[in-house]
């Protein structure tokens, strides 16, 4: 995207229904998709008020109007649920600041889209899981998100990234890349290709169950990393799920499986020590407990029985994307060196293999907590 000019930013600031006098304006956060600023306003005798202003990345999300329609609908629904249970809607969900003409976004004269949220004070996020307890707290947050939205009409949501977790389509794209072999790399990764082709049916298991109507479509977050949860700085308890750009219709296993794939691996996602990769059952245990403590009463038995295997499916899905990108010449994912995508692929394959070895234990953990909390 184009660099933001000061004139463009000031135009955006003027478009939102802020109160008070702007006294501070700083770049905020470490995100790589949207451009984010923290603005501070002096509001008379009320003191200072902080807000978040973001320019949305239309390259990543080509339909910002639909994206904001999703977020406005979901956060409005959450606010009502939080108030009904006696919670704090100012801190337990995102609060959109409207434009002066009462819209949830602003399109500037350059054609870029902006949005604004109330800043949640006294809250922090973490880029990596530091302890099982911390991961448990993030699971409580994502589980609560699922539970509160269990009766939201998921079919009314737009797909902000069409086919994001369409595993069949991901495999089809991968197989096409192998056939075409545009940069001549397929020969060197035959072992990795064979792994995916041999396990395609297992990885795409959920698509078949969805086709048969055995799994319900739910509101899913689709980016269940710990850095998308804010923690209260005093209590260290999970406070709110953020970054709702990928909220879409999906399966509960997408959120559960991706959280485990990302955080319960013994090594980093792109570790060159694939031999050390594997699912840490202590970390898995912590997430399963927190998630099912919140969701057990709303999930169907058929959904619950898929949670363990969802971790394998999500690891395979991402691994095929990494290998697809390597085979076509590294067109999508940012890389640090020529074999970065291959390293990522091998690490995810090792994780997926270990998940299959431990699948009975993973399923038993899930069922134990399901039976305890439903």
C-alpha beads as a LAMMPS data file, in Angstrom:
LAMMPS data file: protein, C-alpha beads

374 atoms
373 bonds

1 atom types
1 bond types

-500.0 500.0 xlo xhi
-500.0 500.0 ylo yhi
-500.0 500.0 zlo zhi

Masses

1 110.0

Atoms # bond

1 1 1 0.000 0.000 0.000
2 1 1 1.009 3.623 -0.463
3 1 1 2.708 5.449 2.372
4 1 1 0.370 7.615 4.438
5 1 1 0.820 11.362 4.127
6 1 1 0.192 13.663 7.064
7 1 1 -2.572 15.371 5.093
8 1 1 -4.271 12.024 4.507
9 1 1 -4.103 11.109 8.180
10 1 1 -5.481 14.473 9.261
11 1 1 -8.350 14.028 6.826
12 1 1 -9.138 10.687 8.452
13 1 1 -8.924 12.098 11.974
14 1 1 -11.363 14.840 11.064
15 1 1 -13.815 12.274 9.713
16 1 1 -14.445 10.509 13.032
17 1 1 -16.697 11.636 15.864
18 1 1 -13.918 12.319 18.350
19 1 1 -14.319 14.641 21.324
20 1 1 -11.771 17.019 22.806
21 1 1 -8.446 18.330 21.531
22 1 1 -5.857 16.071 19.897
23 1 1 -2.662 16.236 22.011
24 1 1 -0.719 13.130 20.903
25 1 1 -0.442 11.012 17.769
26 1 1 1.913 8.001 17.653
27 1 1 2.428 4.872 15.569
28 1 1 1.110 1.939 17.589
29 1 1 1.716 -1.817 17.733
30 1 1 3.756 -4.264 15.672
31 1 1 1.178 -5.451 13.133
32 1 1 2.194 -5.952 9.508
33 1 1 -1.179 -5.641 7.775
34 1 1 -2.930 -2.433 8.836
35 1 1 -1.397 0.965 9.653
36 1 1 -2.222 1.723 13.278
37 1 1 -2.021 4.932 15.303
38 1 1 -2.788 5.753 18.924
39 1 1 -4.401 9.150 19.336
40 1 1 -4.804 10.986 22.646
41 1 1 -7.475 13.645 23.148
42 1 1 -7.807 16.034 26.077
43 1 1 -11.511 16.068 26.983
44 1 1 -12.086 19.020 29.296
45 1 1 -12.266 18.076 32.964
46 1 1 -12.615 14.403 32.077
47 1 1 -8.879 14.026 31.414
48 1 1 -7.291 12.277 28.463
49 1 1 -8.957 9.767 26.158
50 1 1 -7.034 7.364 23.908
51 1 1 -8.346 5.875 20.671
52 1 1 -7.008 3.632 17.928
53 1 1 -7.067 4.817 14.314
54 1 1 -6.311 2.314 11.553
55 1 1 -5.950 2.441 7.820
56 1 1 -7.220 -0.928 6.639
57 1 1 -5.150 -2.893 4.159
58 1 1 -7.316 -3.284 1.075
59 1 1 -4.689 -5.568 -0.501
60 1 1 -5.228 -8.119 2.273
61 1 1 -8.976 -7.460 2.587
62 1 1 -10.392 -6.239 -0.730
63 1 1 -13.897 -5.537 0.621
64 1 1 -13.470 -3.303 3.690
65 1 1 -17.182 -2.418 3.743
66 1 1 -18.097 -6.084 4.200
67 1 1 -15.354 -6.573 6.756
68 1 1 -16.641 -3.686 8.861
69 1 1 -20.219 -4.910 8.485
70 1 1 -19.061 -8.201 10.051
71 1 1 -17.232 -6.455 12.887
72 1 1 -20.068 -4.042 13.630
73 1 1 -22.570 -6.884 13.746
74 1 1 -20.470 -9.148 15.938
75 1 1 -19.312 -6.477 18.403
76 1 1 -22.833 -5.088 18.742
77 1 1 -24.108 -8.586 19.492
78 1 1 -21.295 -9.215 21.982
79 1 1 -21.952 -5.944 23.773
80 1 1 -25.559 -6.948 24.474
81 1 1 -24.460 -10.360 25.788
82 1 1 -21.753 -8.839 27.983
83 1 1 -24.181 -6.305 29.488
84 1 1 -26.731 -9.070 30.145
85 1 1 -24.202 -11.072 32.153
86 1 1 -23.074 -8.019 34.130
87 1 1 -19.747 -7.552 32.367
88 1 1 -17.983 -4.433 31.174
89 1 1 -18.745 -3.825 27.481
90 1 1 -16.122 -1.068 27.308
91 1 1 -13.332 -3.548 28.103
92 1 1 -14.632 -6.971 27.045
93 1 1 -15.218 -6.289 23.358
94 1 1 -14.032 -3.830 20.755
95 1 1 -16.003 -0.589 20.565
96 1 1 -16.195 1.085 17.159
97 1 1 -16.042 4.881 17.051
98 1 1 -18.347 6.028 14.235
99 1 1 -17.613 8.696 11.673
100 1 1 -19.270 12.083 11.881
101 1 1 -21.945 10.752 9.513
102 1 1 -22.411 7.666 11.726
103 1 1 -20.668 5.034 9.615
104 1 1 -18.285 2.352 10.984
105 1 1 -15.555 3.302 8.493
106 1 1 -14.338 6.246 6.431
107 1 1 -13.148 6.228 2.836
108 1 1 -10.699 9.065 2.199
109 1 1 -10.100 11.046 -0.982
110 1 1 -7.303 8.633 -1.953
111 1 1 -9.723 5.723 -1.792
112 1 1 -8.244 4.224 1.397
113 1 1 -10.462 2.938 4.202
114 1 1 -10.105 3.891 7.883
115 1 1 -11.698 2.792 11.135
116 1 1 -11.395 3.709 14.788
117 1 1 -11.829 1.921 18.120
118 1 1 -11.849 3.003 21.728
119 1 1 -8.455 2.207 23.268
120 1 1 -8.644 -0.407 26.039
121 1 1 -6.473 0.876 28.885
122 1 1 -4.597 -1.328 31.339
123 1 1 -4.380 -4.210 28.879
124 1 1 -1.485 -5.862 27.028
125 1 1 -0.906 -8.641 24.516
126 1 1 1.872 -11.218 24.157
127 1 1 3.541 -12.385 20.955
128 1 1 4.403 -15.845 22.289
129 1 1 2.951 -18.204 24.868
130 1 1 5.138 -17.972 27.960
131 1 1 3.331 -20.404 30.308
132 1 1 0.550 -23.022 30.094
133 1 1 -1.539 -20.820 32.420
134 1 1 -1.274 -17.940 29.975
135 1 1 -2.377 -20.227 27.140
136 1 1 -5.255 -21.433 29.311
137 1 1 -6.373 -17.827 29.742
138 1 1 -6.263 -17.231 25.977
139 1 1 -8.365 -20.384 25.529
140 1 1 -10.935 -19.009 27.972
141 1 1 -11.076 -15.816 25.886
142 1 1 -11.515 -17.609 22.549
143 1 1 -13.952 -20.068 24.122
144 1 1 -16.007 -17.229 25.580
145 1 1 -16.008 -15.562 22.156
146 1 1 -17.442 -18.775 20.665
147 1 1 -19.992 -19.243 23.447
148 1 1 -21.349 -15.697 23.362
149 1 1 -21.730 -15.901 19.583
150 1 1 -23.216 -19.413 19.539
151 1 1 -26.639 -18.056 18.524
152 1 1 -25.361 -15.382 16.141
153 1 1 -26.539 -16.058 12.555
154 1 1 -23.159 -17.060 11.129
155 1 1 -24.576 -17.411 7.632
156 1 1 -25.073 -13.638 7.506
157 1 1 -21.345 -12.951 7.791
158 1 1 -19.249 -12.149 4.734
159 1 1 -16.188 -14.229 3.894
160 1 1 -13.456 -11.611 4.226
161 1 1 -10.968 -14.140 2.793
162 1 1 -12.954 -16.532 0.579
163 1 1 -11.984 -20.190 0.995
164 1 1 -9.603 -19.424 3.851
165 1 1 -10.040 -22.864 5.458
166 1 1 -11.257 -24.734 2.381
167 1 1 -8.787 -27.592 2.792
168 1 1 -9.893 -29.289 -0.404
169 1 1 -9.189 -26.123 -2.372
170 1 1 -5.821 -25.727 -0.649
171 1 1 -4.875 -29.279 -1.642
172 1 1 -6.120 -28.726 -5.191
173 1 1 -3.940 -25.617 -5.517
174 1 1 -0.990 -27.563 -4.099
175 1 1 -1.448 -30.436 -6.569
176 1 1 -1.702 -27.952 -9.439
177 1 1 1.569 -26.350 -8.336
178 1 1 3.231 -29.775 -8.273
179 1 1 1.994 -30.631 -11.769
180 1 1 3.084 -27.346 -13.299
181 1 1 6.391 -27.124 -11.370
182 1 1 7.072 -23.667 -12.806
183 1 1 10.517 -23.190 -11.238
184 1 1 11.651 -26.828 -11.248
185 1 1 11.626 -27.452 -7.506
186 1 1 9.210 -30.387 -7.276
187 1 1 11.870 -33.053 -7.792
188 1 1 13.731 -32.048 -4.636
189 1 1 10.661 -32.284 -2.393
190 1 1 9.173 -35.612 -3.435
191 1 1 9.148 -36.928 0.135
192 1 1 7.165 -33.938 1.339
193 1 1 4.770 -34.152 -1.615
194 1 1 4.178 -37.830 -0.902
195 1 1 3.362 -37.084 2.753
196 1 1 0.512 -34.785 1.769
197 1 1 -0.883 -36.968 -0.992
198 1 1 -0.926 -39.996 1.320
199 1 1 -2.809 -38.068 4.026
200 1 1 -5.067 -35.946 1.862
201 1 1 -8.228 -37.823 2.835
202 1 1 -7.531 -37.435 6.554
203 1 1 -6.659 -33.762 6.247
204 1 1 -9.859 -33.089 4.280
205 1 1 -12.005 -35.131 6.658
206 1 1 -13.975 -32.108 7.849
207 1 1 -15.074 -31.100 4.368
208 1 1 -16.914 -34.381 3.979
209 1 1 -18.631 -34.060 7.340
210 1 1 -19.647 -30.517 6.478
211 1 1 -21.061 -31.695 3.146
212 1 1 -23.176 -34.264 5.002
213 1 1 -24.523 -31.632 7.384
214 1 1 -22.900 -33.234 10.401
215 1 1 -21.110 -30.091 11.598
216 1 1 -22.730 -26.689 12.172
217 1 1 -21.363 -23.476 10.736
218 1 1 -20.382 -21.052 13.508
219 1 1 -18.881 -17.610 13.917
220 1 1 -15.134 -18.266 13.963
221 1 1 -12.226 -15.931 14.620
222 1 1 -9.778 -17.733 12.284
223 1 1 -6.619 -16.241 13.789
224 1 1 -6.522 -17.678 17.299
225 1 1 -2.985 -16.671 18.210
226 1 1 -2.271 -15.429 21.696
227 1 1 -1.341 -11.970 20.389
228 1 1 -5.004 -11.526 19.471
229 1 1 -6.012 -11.581 23.132
230 1 1 -5.595 -8.635 25.493
231 1 1 -4.763 -9.461 29.113
232 1 1 -5.624 -7.301 32.106
233 1 1 -2.314 -5.904 33.359
234 1 1 -3.341 -6.221 37.012
235 1 1 -5.089 -9.585 37.166
236 1 1 -3.266 -11.229 34.226
237 1 1 -6.625 -12.633 33.183
238 1 1 -7.660 -12.662 29.524
239 1 1 -9.861 -9.666 28.886
240 1 1 -10.908 -9.431 25.250
241 1 1 -10.387 -11.018 21.822
242 1 1 -9.166 -8.492 19.257
243 1 1 -8.265 -8.355 15.541
244 1 1 -11.661 -9.345 14.165
245 1 1 -10.775 -8.883 10.493
246 1 1 -10.932 -12.625 9.834
247 1 1 -14.213 -13.260 11.653
248 1 1 -16.180 -15.407 9.211
249 1 1 -18.480 -18.419 9.027
250 1 1 -16.487 -21.556 9.834
251 1 1 -16.063 -24.682 11.942
252 1 1 -15.175 -24.628 15.619
253 1 1 -12.223 -26.893 14.827
254 1 1 -10.656 -24.138 12.732
255 1 1 -10.197 -21.981 15.818
256 1 1 -9.213 -24.815 18.163
257 1 1 -6.847 -26.481 15.716
258 1 1 -5.041 -23.332 14.634
259 1 1 -4.424 -22.239 18.222
260 1 1 -2.811 -25.591 18.989
261 1 1 -0.849 -25.666 15.751
262 1 1 0.627 -22.271 16.511
263 1 1 1.312 -22.419 20.238
264 1 1 1.588 -26.056 21.339
265 1 1 4.559 -26.917 19.132
266 1 1 7.812 -27.541 20.978
267 1 1 9.616 -25.285 18.483
268 1 1 8.946 -22.169 16.430
269 1 1 6.830 -22.456 13.291
270 1 1 9.926 -22.021 11.101
271 1 1 12.479 -23.828 13.242
272 1 1 15.192 -25.590 11.230
273 1 1 15.133 -28.344 13.887
274 1 1 12.158 -30.218 12.543
275 1 1 13.342 -33.226 14.536
276 1 1 12.399 -31.309 17.693
277 1 1 8.884 -30.396 16.507
278 1 1 5.872 -31.975 18.145
279 1 1 2.751 -31.228 20.128
280 1 1 3.358 -30.374 23.784
281 1 1 0.528 -32.161 25.555
282 1 1 0.869 -30.018 28.676
283 1 1 0.188 -26.920 26.595
284 1 1 -2.535 -28.726 24.650
285 1 1 -4.115 -29.752 27.947
286 1 1 -4.214 -26.145 29.156
287 1 1 -5.907 -24.862 26.005
288 1 1 -8.413 -27.722 25.861
289 1 1 -9.505 -27.071 29.435
290 1 1 -9.944 -23.312 28.985
291 1 1 -11.722 -23.642 25.642
292 1 1 -14.125 -26.391 26.694
293 1 1 -14.853 -24.789 30.042
294 1 1 -16.486 -22.019 28.000
295 1 1 -17.873 -23.924 25.012
296 1 1 -18.863 -27.412 26.210
297 1 1 -22.486 -26.433 26.792
298 1 1 -22.887 -25.056 23.259
299 1 1 -20.950 -27.588 21.160
300 1 1 -22.437 -30.748 19.693
301 1 1 -20.831 -34.133 20.445
302 1 1 -19.875 -34.428 16.771
303 1 1 -18.017 -31.109 16.934
304 1 1 -16.146 -32.141 20.049
305 1 1 -14.994 -35.415 18.543
306 1 1 -13.344 -33.486 15.687
307 1 1 -11.226 -31.145 17.851
308 1 1 -8.182 -33.379 18.201
309 1 1 -8.001 -34.167 14.496
310 1 1 -8.608 -30.500 13.650
311 1 1 -5.092 -29.772 14.939
312 1 1 -3.625 -32.216 12.421
313 1 1 -5.800 -30.838 9.620
314 1 1 -4.765 -27.235 10.296
315 1 1 -1.075 -28.175 10.468
316 1 1 -1.389 -29.977 7.116
317 1 1 -3.331 -27.122 5.573
318 1 1 -0.659 -24.578 6.435
319 1 1 2.140 -26.931 5.464
320 1 1 0.640 -27.436 1.987
321 1 1 0.461 -23.648 1.626
322 1 1 4.131 -23.327 2.569
323 1 1 5.186 -26.081 0.154
324 1 1 2.917 -24.750 -2.598
325 1 1 4.603 -21.362 -2.225
326 1 1 8.067 -22.925 -2.294
327 1 1 7.261 -24.874 -5.469
328 1 1 5.919 -21.814 -7.320
329 1 1 8.896 -19.666 -6.349
330 1 1 7.951 -18.009 -3.028
331 1 1 5.231 -15.680 -4.272
332 1 1 3.048 -15.307 -1.167
333 1 1 4.802 -15.702 2.197
334 1 1 7.632 -13.398 3.176
335 1 1 10.896 -15.309 3.347
336 1 1 14.245 -14.698 5.035
337 1 1 16.223 -17.040 2.778
338 1 1 15.783 -19.284 -0.249
339 1 1 14.674 -22.330 1.795
340 1 1 12.502 -20.565 4.364
341 1 1 9.225 -21.980 3.050
342 1 1 10.740 -25.449 2.827
343 1 1 11.931 -25.205 6.433
344 1 1 8.444 -24.141 7.471
345 1 1 6.947 -27.054 5.549
346 1 1 9.190 -29.641 7.192
347 1 1 8.520 -28.260 10.654
348 1 1 4.749 -28.427 10.126
349 1 1 5.008 -31.942 8.705
350 1 1 6.933 -33.071 11.787
351 1 1 4.292 -31.478 14.003
352 1 1 1.475 -33.141 12.043
353 1 1 3.163 -36.558 12.284
354 1 1 3.512 -36.194 16.046
355 1 1 -0.137 -35.194 16.320
356 1 1 -1.181 -38.427 14.623
357 1 1 0.964 -40.414 17.048
358 1 1 -0.688 -38.660 20.001
359 1 1 -4.212 -38.377 18.610
360 1 1 -5.706 -40.859 21.098
361 1 1 -4.335 -38.859 24.022
362 1 1 -5.475 -35.582 22.425
363 1 1 -8.996 -36.942 21.931
364 1 1 -9.118 -38.278 25.487
365 1 1 -8.155 -34.876 26.922
366 1 1 -10.872 -33.161 24.914
367 1 1 -13.558 -35.655 25.908
368 1 1 -12.550 -35.478 29.567
369 1 1 -13.112 -31.727 29.690
370 1 1 -16.222 -31.893 27.541
371 1 1 -17.839 -34.377 29.901
372 1 1 -16.743 -32.334 32.902
373 1 1 -18.107 -28.982 31.744
374 1 1 -21.148 -29.673 29.560

Bonds

1 1 1 2
2 1 2 3
3 1 3 4
4 1 4 5
5 1 5 6
6 1 6 7
7 1 7 8
8 1 8 9
9 1 9 10
10 1 10 11
11 1 11 12
12 1 12 13
13 1 13 14
14 1 14 15
15 1 15 16
16 1 16 17
17 1 17 18
18 1 18 19
19 1 19 20
20 1 20 21
21 1 21 22
22 1 22 23
23 1 23 24
24 1 24 25
25 1 25 26
26 1 26 27
27 1 27 28
28 1 28 29
29 1 29 30
30 1 30 31
31 1 31 32
32 1 32 33
33 1 33 34
34 1 34 35
35 1 35 36
36 1 36 37
37 1 37 38
38 1 38 39
39 1 39 40
40 1 40 41
41 1 41 42
42 1 42 43
43 1 43 44
44 1 44 45
45 1 45 46
46 1 46 47
47 1 47 48
48 1 48 49
49 1 49 50
50 1 50 51
51 1 51 52
52 1 52 53
53 1 53 54
54 1 54 55
55 1 55 56
56 1 56 57
57 1 57 58
58 1 58 59
59 1 59 60
60 1 60 61
61 1 61 62
62 1 62 63
63 1 63 64
64 1 64 65
65 1 65 66
66 1 66 67
67 1 67 68
68 1 68 69
69 1 69 70
70 1 70 71
71 1 71 72
72 1 72 73
73 1 73 74
74 1 74 75
75 1 75 76
76 1 76 77
77 1 77 78
78 1 78 79
79 1 79 80
80 1 80 81
81 1 81 82
82 1 82 83
83 1 83 84
84 1 84 85
85 1 85 86
86 1 86 87
87 1 87 88
88 1 88 89
89 1 89 90
90 1 90 91
91 1 91 92
92 1 92 93
93 1 93 94
94 1 94 95
95 1 95 96
96 1 96 97
97 1 97 98
98 1 98 99
99 1 99 100
100 1 100 101
101 1 101 102
102 1 102 103
103 1 103 104
104 1 104 105
105 1 105 106
106 1 106 107
107 1 107 108
108 1 108 109
109 1 109 110
110 1 110 111
111 1 111 112
112 1 112 113
113 1 113 114
114 1 114 115
115 1 115 116
116 1 116 117
117 1 117 118
118 1 118 119
119 1 119 120
120 1 120 121
121 1 121 122
122 1 122 123
123 1 123 124
124 1 124 125
125 1 125 126
126 1 126 127
127 1 127 128
128 1 128 129
129 1 129 130
130 1 130 131
131 1 131 132
132 1 132 133
133 1 133 134
134 1 134 135
135 1 135 136
136 1 136 137
137 1 137 138
138 1 138 139
139 1 139 140
140 1 140 141
141 1 141 142
142 1 142 143
143 1 143 144
144 1 144 145
145 1 145 146
146 1 146 147
147 1 147 148
148 1 148 149
149 1 149 150
150 1 150 151
151 1 151 152
152 1 152 153
153 1 153 154
154 1 154 155
155 1 155 156
156 1 156 157
157 1 157 158
158 1 158 159
159 1 159 160
160 1 160 161
161 1 161 162
162 1 162 163
163 1 163 164
164 1 164 165
165 1 165 166
166 1 166 167
167 1 167 168
168 1 168 169
169 1 169 170
170 1 170 171
171 1 171 172
172 1 172 173
173 1 173 174
174 1 174 175
175 1 175 176
176 1 176 177
177 1 177 178
178 1 178 179
179 1 179 180
180 1 180 181
181 1 181 182
182 1 182 183
183 1 183 184
184 1 184 185
185 1 185 186
186 1 186 187
187 1 187 188
188 1 188 189
189 1 189 190
190 1 190 191
191 1 191 192
192 1 192 193
193 1 193 194
194 1 194 195
195 1 195 196
196 1 196 197
197 1 197 198
198 1 198 199
199 1 199 200
200 1 200 201
201 1 201 202
202 1 202 203
203 1 203 204
204 1 204 205
205 1 205 206
206 1 206 207
207 1 207 208
208 1 208 209
209 1 209 210
210 1 210 211
211 1 211 212
212 1 212 213
213 1 213 214
214 1 214 215
215 1 215 216
216 1 216 217
217 1 217 218
218 1 218 219
219 1 219 220
220 1 220 221
221 1 221 222
222 1 222 223
223 1 223 224
224 1 224 225
225 1 225 226
226 1 226 227
227 1 227 228
228 1 228 229
229 1 229 230
230 1 230 231
231 1 231 232
232 1 232 233
233 1 233 234
234 1 234 235
235 1 235 236
236 1 236 237
237 1 237 238
238 1 238 239
239 1 239 240
240 1 240 241
241 1 241 242
242 1 242 243
243 1 243 244
244 1 244 245
245 1 245 246
246 1 246 247
247 1 247 248
248 1 248 249
249 1 249 250
250 1 250 251
251 1 251 252
252 1 252 253
253 1 253 254
254 1 254 255
255 1 255 256
256 1 256 257
257 1 257 258
258 1 258 259
259 1 259 260
260 1 260 261
261 1 261 262
262 1 262 263
263 1 263 264
264 1 264 265
265 1 265 266
266 1 266 267
267 1 267 268
268 1 268 269
269 1 269 270
270 1 270 271
271 1 271 272
272 1 272 273
273 1 273 274
274 1 274 275
275 1 275 276
276 1 276 277
277 1 277 278
278 1 278 279
279 1 279 280
280 1 280 281
281 1 281 282
282 1 282 283
283 1 283 284
284 1 284 285
285 1 285 286
286 1 286 287
287 1 287 288
288 1 288 289
289 1 289 290
290 1 290 291
291 1 291 292
292 1 292 293
293 1 293 294
294 1 294 295
295 1 295 296
296 1 296 297
297 1 297 298
298 1 298 299
299 1 299 300
300 1 300 301
301 1 301 302
302 1 302 303
303 1 303 304
304 1 304 305
305 1 305 306
306 1 306 307
307 1 307 308
308 1 308 309
309 1 309 310
310 1 310 311
311 1 311 312
312 1 312 313
313 1 313 314
314 1 314 315
315 1 315 316
316 1 316 317
317 1 317 318
318 1 318 319
319 1 319 320
320 1 320 321
321 1 321 322
322 1 322 323
323 1 323 324
324 1 324 325
325 1 325 326
326 1 326 327
327 1 327 328
328 1 328 329
329 1 329 330
330 1 330 331
331 1 331 332
332 1 332 333
333 1 333 334
334 1 334 335
335 1 335 336
336 1 336 337
337 1 337 338
338 1 338 339
339 1 339 340
340 1 340 341
341 1 341 342
342 1 342 343
343 1 343 344
344 1 344 345
345 1 345 346
346 1 346 347
347 1 347 348
348 1 348 349
349 1 349 350
350 1 350 351
351 1 351 352
352 1 352 353
353 1 353 354
354 1 354 355
355 1 355 356
356 1 356 357
357 1 357 358
358 1 358 359
359 1 359 360
360 1 360 361
361 1 361 362
362 1 362 363
363 1 363 364
364 1 364 365
365 1 365 366
366 1 366 367
367 1 367 368
368 1 368 369
369 1 369 370
370 1 370 371
371 1 371 372
372 1 372 373
373 1 373 374
